[in-house]
Amino acid sequence: MTDTPKPSALFLCVHNAGRSQMALGFFKHYAGDDAIAYSGGSGPAEALNPIAVEAMAEKGIDISAERPKRWTDEMVREVDSVISMGCGDTCPYYPGKRYEDWVLEDPAGQGIEAVRPIRDEIEQRVLALLRDFGVEPAGV
């Protein structure tokens, strides 16, 4: 047993309704209890993008219970890595954190055919992030 803290990430996008929620869903699915993640937005939507929910369900991951939420200073302070997805200047910056900007198309207003490749790219990036953390993704 080790006292080493679990690696952690915060996934950010403007509305916290699509990209960041898909990333969180994949992270939780593949990391299990070996790492911690949160998601948030700078201007959260009222509800999740239903096409993002549908796209994730196709992968066997249910994100329908999640709700868009605003990121908090506490979330940023608690994590090792902050992953932004199109929030630009509205994303927080704290010295000493690892920052990545994942340039991904916004799934808002798009059909399932357009969202699937976005979802699949997010999955690959999450898997790479977990491996960078030293966490072997479960079920891969």
Salt bridges, closest charged atoms under 4 A:
GLU58 OE2 - ARG116 NH2 2.68
GLU58 OE1 - ARG119 NH1 2.97
GLU66 OE2 - LYS28 NZ 3.37
GLU66 OE1 - LYS69 NZ 3.82
GLU100 OE2 - ARG98 NH2 2.47
ASP106 OD2 - ARG19 NH2 3.75
GLU113 OE2 - ARG116 NH1 2.59
ASP120 OD1 - LYS59 NZ 3.84
ASP120 OD1 - ARG119 NE 2.81
GLU121 OE2 - ARG125 NH2 2.61
GLU123 OE1 - LYS59 NZ 2.87
ASP132 OD2 - ARG98 NH2 3.16
